[in-house]
Amino acid sequence: MSQRLSDDLIASIPYAGTLGIKAEFSESGLLLILPYQKSNIGNPTLPALHGGAIGGFMEVCAMAELRRRSPDLPFSKPIGINIDYLRRGKPMETYARADIFKEGARVANVRVRAWQDSTDKPIAALSGHFLLPKKS
């Protein structure tokens, strides 16, 4: 997948534009970047990123990874999502990568890890089930 296709993929998700999400693609796969924006701060006293911004960012990451595998089909729909918030999201760039653990005929299990300083120190982790679109 080229960088242009990655950008087009993210641009097709309206909430990704609201959060300012960017995409990079390399041999390691699709990497999403949530740039620091003051509007994504939930607790200005700490300051800390809003949990909803982090959760939405990771959900976009899961949906983008599923869409990347089937670009001609509609987006998958979340059935159930569980998010573990592990560390405070600092006011800085945040990164996320999704892994599809199991993809059946109708449901996929996806895990997403979000980090800032180091991939070894995630700030949040998502585990979700997504309803896959019907293939014609």
C-alpha positions in Angstrom: 0.0 0.0 0.0 1.4 3.3 -1.0 1.4 6.5 1.2 -1.2 8.0 -1.1 -3.5 5.0 -0.6 -2.9 5.2 3.2 -3.9 8.9 3.2 -7.0 8.2 1.0 -8.0 5.5 3.4 -7.8 7.7 6.5 -9.5 10.6 4.6 -12.5 8.3 4.0 -13.2 8.1 7.8 -14.8 11.4 8.8 -13.9 11.2 12.5 -10.2 10.7 11.5 -10.3 14.2 10.1 -11.8 15.6 13.2 -8.9 14.1 15.3 -6.3 15.1 12.7 -5.1 11.5 12.2 -2.4 10.8 9.7 -1.2 7.5 8.3 2.2 6.0 7.4 2.7 2.7 5.7 5.9 0.7 5.8 7.0 -2.9 5.6 5.8 -3.2 9.2 2.2 -2.3 8.2 -0.1 0.6 8.7 0.8 3.1 11.4 -1.6 5.8 12.5 -0.4 9.0 14.1 -2.6 11.2 16.3 -0.8 14.6 16.3 -1.0 16.7 19.4 -3.9 19.1 19.3 -5.2 21.2 22.1 -8.7 20.1 21.3 -7.8 16.5 22.2 -6.9 17.4 25.8 -9.4 16.2 28.4 -7.7 17.3 31.6 -5.9 20.6 31.2 -4.6 20.5 34.8 -2.3 17.5 34.1 -2.5 18.0 31.0 -3.8 14.6 29.6 -5.3 13.5 26.3 -9.1 12.8 26.5 -9.9 9.1 26.8 -12.5 9.5 24.1 -9.9 10.9 21.7 -7.6 8.0 22.5 -10.4 5.4 22.2 -11.7 7.0 18.9 -8.1 7.0 17.5 -7.7 3.3 18.3 -11.2 2.4 16.8 -10.2 4.3 13.6 -7.0 2.3 13.5 -8.9 -1.1 13.8 -11.4 -0.1 11.1 -8.6 1.2 8.8 -6.7 -2.1 9.1 -9.8 -4.1 8.3 -10.6 -1.8 5.3 -7.0 -2.0 4.0 -7.6 -5.8 3.5 -10.8 -5.3 1.6 -10.7 -1.8 0.1 -13.7 -2.3 -2.2 -16.1 -3.2 0.6 -17.9 -0.9 3.1 -16.3 -0.3 6.5 -16.6 -3.0 9.2 -18.9 -2.1 12.1 -17.9 -2.4 15.7 -19.9 -5.0 17.6 -18.1 -4.8 21.0 -15.0 -2.9 22.0 -13.0 -3.0 25.3 -10.3 -0.4 26.0 -7.7 -0.6 28.7 -6.3 2.8 29.6 -2.8 2.0 30.9 -1.0 5.3 31.2 -1.8 9.0 31.0 -1.8 10.2 27.4 0.7 13.2 27.4 0.2 16.2 25.2 2.4 14.8 22.4 2.1 12.7 19.2 0.5 9.3 19.8 0.9 6.2 17.6 -1.2 3.1 17.0 -1.0 -0.1 15.1 -3.7 -2.8 14.7 -3.3 -6.6 14.5 -6.1 -8.8 13.2 -6.1 -11.8 15.4 -8.9 -13.7 13.8 -10.9 -13.0 10.7 -13.9 -15.2 10.0 -16.6 -15.0 7.4 -18.6 -12.4 9.3 -16.7 -11.3 12.4 -13.1 -10.2 13.0 -11.2 -9.9 16.3 -8.8 -6.9 16.2 -6.3 -5.7 18.8 -4.8 -2.2 18.8 -1.9 -0.8 20.8 -1.4 3.0 21.3 1.8 4.4 22.5 3.8 7.7 22.7 7.4 7.4 23.9 8.0 3.7 23.3 6.0 0.7 21.8 7.0 -1.1 25.0 5.0 1.4 27.1 1.5 1.5 25.6 -0.9 4.2 26.9 -3.9 2.1 25.9 -5.0 -1.1 24.3 -8.1 -2.0 22.4 -9.7 -5.4 21.9 -12.7 -5.4 19.6 -15.0 -7.5 17.5 -16.1 -6.0 14.2 -18.9 -7.1 11.8 -17.4 -7.6 8.4 -19.4 -6.5 5.3 -20.9 -9.2 3.2 -18.8 -10.1 0.2 -20.8 -10.2 -3.0 
